[in-house]
Amino acid sequence: MEKSKEISQDLRKKMVDLHKSVSSLGAISKRLKVPRSSVQTIVRKYKHYGTMQPSYRSGRRHILSPRDEHTLVRKVQINPRTTTRDLVKMLEETGTKVSVSTVKRVLYRHNLKGRSATKKSLLQNCHKKARLQFAHGDKDGTFWRNVLWSDETKI
């Protein structure tokens, strides 16, 4: 079954304004091309609560507060090699018990993926000299000055 469309704030305001101008619910629904039951619900909510805002949706609350999430993100941005287990231990010290997957989910939500760069050793001077020797071979500098470099383009 397809999820129902959310009605915009602007459309909700139009419904209430039309209701205040003594239009019937059926007339409002035909004019705005919205189901009559939706118009009725919005008007009833406006009469009862005085607001047109959609109500808070039910569901499980977040374990981590926005402050905890911000702390996790900052820790990872300062030290990208921090493991999720270290972050879980840090949260447990503050009194919040969470799983590793929860921490991963929070970091992923903030575009911090769990990938680390591969460690590559830097070239040392002896490596550079060896590569230069291999490239030049036993040719001297005058030979290379007379070479026409075409950047592999066919002329």
C-alpha positions in Angstrom: 0.0 0.0 0.0 1.3 3.4 -0.9 2.1 5.9 1.9 -0.3 8.9 2.1 0.9 12.3 1.0 1.7 14.9 3.6 -0.5 18.0 3.3 1.6 21.3 3.1 1.3 24.1 5.7 0.0 26.4 3.0 -2.8 24.0 2.0 -3.7 23.6 5.7 -4.0 27.3 6.1 -6.3 27.6 3.1 -8.5 24.9 4.5 -8.9 26.7 7.8 -9.4 30.1 6.1 -12.2 28.6 3.9 -13.8 27.0 7.0 -13.7 30.4 8.8 -15.5 32.0 5.8 -18.3 29.5 6.5 -17.7 27.1 3.6 -18.8 23.5 4.1 -16.3 20.7 4.4 -17.5 19.1 1.1 -17.1 22.4 -0.8 -13.6 22.9 0.7 -12.5 19.4 -0.4 -13.8 19.9 -3.9 -12.2 23.3 -4.3 -8.8 22.2 -3.0 -9.0 18.6 -4.4 -8.3 17.1 -1.0 -10.3 14.2 0.6 -13.2 15.4 2.8 -11.9 13.3 5.7 -8.5 15.2 5.6 -10.3 18.5 5.6 -12.4 17.4 8.5 -9.4 16.2 10.5 -7.5 19.4 10.0 -10.5 21.7 10.8 -11.2 19.6 13.9 -7.6 19.8 15.1 -7.6 23.6 14.5 -10.8 24.0 16.6 -9.5 21.8 19.4 -5.8 22.8 19.6 -5.8 26.1 17.8 -2.9 24.9 15.5 -2.6 23.4 12.0 0.7 21.7 12.6 0.9 17.9 12.2 1.1 16.1 15.5 4.3 14.5 16.8 4.6 11.0 15.3 4.9 8.1 17.6 8.0 5.8 17.5 10.9 4.8 19.5 12.9 7.6 21.0 16.6 8.1 20.2 19.0 6.6 22.7 21.6 9.2 22.0 20.8 12.9 22.6 21.9 15.4 19.9 24.7 16.5 22.3 26.0 12.9 22.5 25.8 12.6 18.7 27.8 15.8 18.3 30.4 14.6 20.8 30.8 11.4 18.7 31.2 13.3 15.5 33.8 15.6 17.0 35.8 12.7 18.4 35.9 11.1 15.0 36.7 14.3 13.2 39.6 15.0 15.6 41.0 11.4 15.3 39.6 9.6 12.2 41.2 6.3 13.3 39.0 6.1 16.5 37.2 2.7 16.6 33.5 2.3 17.3 34.4 0.2 20.4 36.4 3.1 21.8 33.5 5.4 21.2 31.1 2.9 22.9 33.4 2.8 26.0 33.6 6.6 26.0 29.8 6.8 26.1 29.5 4.1 28.8 31.8 6.3 31.0 29.3 9.1 30.7 26.4 6.7 31.6 24.9 6.0 28.2 24.8 2.3 27.2 24.7 1.8 23.4 25.7 -0.8 21.0 28.4 -0.7 18.3 25.8 -0.7 15.5 24.1 2.4 17.1 27.3 4.3 17.0 28.0 3.3 13.4 24.5 4.3 12.4 24.9 7.8 14.0 28.3 8.3 12.3 26.9 7.2 9.0 24.0 9.7 9.4 26.6 12.4 9.7 28.4 11.2 6.5 31.3 9.6 8.4 31.8 6.2 6.7 33.9 3.5 8.3 36.7 3.4 5.8 40.4 4.1 6.6 43.2 5.0 4.3 45.7 2.3 3.5 49.1 2.8 5.1 51.8 3.5 2.5 55.4 4.0 3.2 57.0 7.2 1.9 59.7 7.1 -0.7 63.2 7.4 0.8 66.1 9.1 -0.9 67.7 5.7 -1.8 64.4 4.7 -3.5 64.3 7.9 -5.5 67.9 7.4 -6.7 67.2 3.8 -7.6 64.2 4.8 -9.7 66.1 7.5 -11.4 68.9 5.1 -12.2 66.4 2.6 -13.6 64.7 5.2 -15.8 67.9 6.7 -17.2 69.8 3.6 -17.4 73.4 4.1 -18.5 72.6 7.1 -20.6 74.2 10.5 -19.7 72.5 13.9 -19.4 73.4 15.0 -23.0 71.5 12.0 -24.4 68.3 13.0 -22.7 68.6 16.6 -23.7 68.5 15.5 -27.4 65.4 13.4 -27.0 62.2 14.8 -28.5 59.4 14.2 -26.0 56.1 13.8 -27.8 54.0 12.7 -24.8 53.1 9.6 -26.7 51.1 11.4 -29.3 51.3 10.1 -32.9 52.6 12.8 -35.3 
